[in-house]
Amino acid sequence: MTDEVLLAALERLRGTGPEFNGFLANHGPMAAEALTRIGGDDMVEGWVDRYRGRLQDAPGIVRGIDADDWRNHLGDERLIGDWTALLRREAQQTAWRDLLLHWWPRLLPGLAASATHGVIRTAHAVRSLREAGDHQDPLLIDELAQGFGYWAARYQPLPGNPGLAGSLDALAATSKLPRLDPAVPSAGPGIGGRLRSLFRLDGFGSSLDGWGAPLGPDAALDELIAAAARVLAARDDAPIAFCHAVTAPAAIRLVVPELPPDLQVRSVAAAWQAVGGIVAAFAAPRIGEEAKAVDADPNTLLAELGPRAVEHGDEHVIKLAEASMREYARTGDTTLLVAADRFRQRV
């Protein structure tokens, strides 16, 4: 049932572009997939039909991108249609796992693309394809191509090159990040524009070297996501930005099983760079509550988070509820559930 619901949603979203109103990401495929994970199958059709009214048609090809000149066009949002066409061609010529291993390392340094929506959309597609086994519908293959194409077009590097060999745990390393003064103008619109302003923040890149990540990608992501959840739970000044500090590394978790060990480590480093970037760009002035875990009754929250997210209907609320419940099932960290519940109330 869930597979049929998701494929029907992707069919209804066919022909829509990856963003609208200038730079806002199309969350339709991601939220529809997340809805099927939190008991919202019956709501997907209506939700997609309402959401589709906000979207714009997919952009066409401007000049075309060849497989040998892709580097010259990374981050050129004017070529979203061209990037999508390139990835679709390659997706038709190779197995999806080969496509993943070909493009994931190429795009990883620009993980902040579209406030991390490129990597999140890609990861949701990877999860669906993995679970489909030998029966991959062309719509799922196309969704992976669209995720990668959007990521490439909005490719956005951040300062620093974290080596994950510092002396601090993720919570301490996050608390010591320099923070961008709110009075500093953003270098462009939205979250992406604020992240570009980090190139004006002295010491940000080197501060990323403070985290000494645990061995193993899952243990490292556990620690990183826990630190991000504490920031999200504590702060109400930039909820959408802090939401992505949780959902981006949680999305990377979905892809890690498909990656070789060296690429897993690089993915953890890129996740930390993105989380650190969001905190440094938006979490000023710093507050002590960012470092505190939050205790709560997990049974009540688990029972309510999914239904309340479905009822609320916001795409970020839906995606965060799914990611938080999934991560809580791994770690038992109730701060994840509290953060998702507070986020729903703030949005």
N, C-alpha and C positions, 0 to 999 in steps of 0.2 A: 504494500500500500504506500509506504513512504517513498519508495523509488518512483512509483507512478506519479505521486503528487509532485515530487521535485521535477521530474521530466516535463510534466504538464506546465509547471511554473516557468521553466526555462524556455519552453515553446512559446508561452505568452510574452516572454521578455525578448524574444528573438527580434533583432532589428533595432533595438535600443542602444544608444551609445553608452560608453563607460562613465560619462559624467554629464552634468546638466547645470544650468545657471552659471556658466563660466568655469567652475572648477570643482563643484560638489560631486562626490563619487556616487555612482549608481550602486546602491546597496541591494538591489532587487534579488540577484542570484544568491548572495551571501545570506541575506536575512531569510529567504525562502528555505534554504538548506538548513539554517539554524532552527527555524520554526518546526521543521519535521523532527528535530532532535529533542524538543522540549514539549512535545505533546500537542503541537499546533497544526496537525495535518488538515483538520477540517477548516482551518482559518486561512490556509495558504492561498487558495484561489481568490478569495475576496481581498486579501491583503495585497496580492500582486496586482489585481485589477485596479485597486485604488492607487497604489504606488506608481503604476505605469503611467498614469495621467500626469505625473510630474516630469517624466523623462523626455529626452529628445532623441531624434533618430540618430543612428550610428553615422559617424562622419565617413566621408568617402576618401579615396586615395588621392593624395596631392601630387606626389612625384614618384612614389614607389621606393622601396628599400630592398636592396639586394643582400644576399647572405654574406657577401664579402665586404660590405661597407656599413654594417650595423653600428660599429663603434662611433661613427661620425654623427649619428642621429640619436644617441641616447639622450633622454631628457628633453626632446623636442616635442612639446605637447601639440604643436600644429600638425604633427604627423601621426596622431593616434590611429587614424584609419589605415595608414601605411604600415604601421607596426602590427596592427591586428591582421592585416592581409599577409604579412611575412610569416607570422606565427601560425596562421591557419594553413599556409602552404606547407610549412614544415610539419605541422601536426598530421597532415594527410600522408606524409611520406615516412613517418617513423612511429614507433610505439611510444605511448605516452610517457613511460618511465625514461626512455632515452631522451625524449624532448625535455623532461624535467632535469635530467643530469647535464644536459647541454646548456640550458638557459639559466638555471638557478645560480650557478657560480658567476655567470656573466652579470647578472642583475643584483646580486647580493650586496655589493658596495653601495648601491643606490636604494637601500631598503626603505628609506623614508618616503619614497614616492607616494604622492597623494595621501599624505598623513598615514602611511603604511597600508592603504587600501589595496595597493597592487599585490603585495605579498599575502594579505588576508584573503583576497578573492582567489588567488592562485591556490592557497592552502585548502580552502573549502572544496575547490575542484579536485585537488589531489585526494582528499578524504573520500569523496564520492566515487572517484575512479577506482581507488584501492578496494573499496567495499563492493564495487560492481563485479570484481573478479574478471572472468573471461567474457563478460557480456557488457562491454562498454558501449553505451549509446553514443552516437555522433554528437548529441547535444552536450554530453559531459566532456568529450574531447574538445569541442569548440569552446566550452567554458574555460578549460585550462589555457587554450590559446588566447582567449580574450584577457584572462588574468595576466598572463605574461606580456601581452601586447600593451596593456595599460601601464603595467609596471615599467616597461621600457620607455614608454613615451613620457612618463612623469618621473623617471629616474632622478633621484636626489641624494647625492652623497652628503655626509655630515663631517665636521672636523674630527680628527683623531684616528687612531688605529689601535684599538685596545688589544692588549696581548693576553688578558685574562690571568696574569701571573702576579697580581698585586698581593697586598697583605690584608685586605679588608674583605668582609663578607658583603653581599650585595646591599644589605640594608645600610651598613656603615658607609659604603662607597657612594650610595645614592644620597645620603645625608650630607656628604662632603662636596657634592657637586657645586660649582659656582652657579649662581642664578642670574638670569638676564633681568636687568632693571625694567619694571613695567613701563617706565617712561621712555625706554629706547624704542623708536619706531620699528615696526615690522618691515622686513625687506620684501614684502609682497602680501597678497591676500591669504586668509585662512591659516590653518596650522602649518602648511608648507612654507608660507611666507615668514612666519615666526621662527621656524626652524632654520631658515636661511640666515636669520639674524645672529645665529650662534657663531658665525665666523667673526663677529665683532666682540665676542665674549672671551676675554683673556682667560687662559687656563682651562677652558672647557675640554679641549682635546686631550691634554695631558692628564686631566682629572679622571678620565675613563680608565687609566692604567691602575687605579687603586683597587679594582675588584680582582680578587683571586678566586676564580670560578672553581667550584667543586669538579672533580673528575667525573666524566660522563655527562652527556648532554641533558639527560632528564634531570639529574640532580642539580645541574647548573640552572636549568629553566625553572625548576621548583623554587630555587632561592630568588631568582630574578623576578618571577611573577609575584612571589610573596611580597617583595619590596615594593613593587608597583601597586599592588592591591592596597597596601597601607597608605600610600599617597592618595590613591583614588578615594579610599574611605574617609580620609581626614579632610580633604579639601573640597570646597564647593565653588571655587573661583573659575575653573576651566574644566568642567566635567567631561566634555567631549574629548578634549585632548588627553586627559588622564585615562579615559576609557581605553584609548588605543595603546597606552602603556601596558595594559593587561592583555587586550585581544591580539596585539601583534605577536608577542612571544608565545602566547597560547596557540596562535595559528602556526608558528614555526614548529611547535611541538608536533603538529599533525603531519609535517613533512619529514621530520628527522628520521623516521624509520626507513625512508627511501634513499637516504644519503650515505655515502661512505664516511668513515670516521673523520678524515681531515676536513671534509665539508660540513660535518656536524659541528665541529669546533668553530669553524668560520661563521656558521649560522648563529651560534650562541653569541659570538663576539658582535655580530651585526645587530642581534636583538638587543644586547646591552647598549650599544651605541644609540639605537633608536629610543629605548626607554630613557636612557640618560639624557638624550637630547630633549625629549618631551618635558622631563622634570626641570632641566636647566632653563628651558625656554618659557615655561609657564608657572613654575612653583616658587614665585617670589612675592612677598618675603617668605622665608622658610618658617615652618611651625613645628613644634615638638611632636604633635600628634602624628606626623608623617611616619614616625619610627615605631608606632605602637600597634601591636596586634589588638584585635577586637573580639571579645568573647560574645557568643550569642547561642541561642538554641538552634542547632543546625537542622533539627527535624522540622521545626516550624518553617524555617527559611527554605529548606529544600522543597517542602510541600507547596510553598506559595510563590517562589521565584518564577517558575515556568508559567503558571496560569496568569500571574500578574503581568508578566512581560508580554504574553499573548494579548491580554486585554488592553494593555497600554498601547501597543502597536508601533512604537518608535523603533526604527531599524537598529539603532545603537543599543537600545534597551534589550532587544531580542538577542542580538549577537553576544552582548556581554553576559546576559543570563546563561546562555548556553555554555560559553567558555568558562564562566565562573563555576558552574555546577560540574563541568567536566574536570576542571583542575582540582576542585574540592574533593572529588572522588579519588584523586591520586594522593593528596597530601593531608586532607582533613583540616585544612586551614580555614577556620570560620570567617576570617577577615575577608576572604574572597566573596563569600555569600553576603556579608554585611555591605561590602563595597557595591555589589550589584544592586542590592536593595536600596541603598541610599542614592545611587545613581538614578534609578528609576524615579525616585521622588524628586530629584533635582531637574530632570529633563522635561 
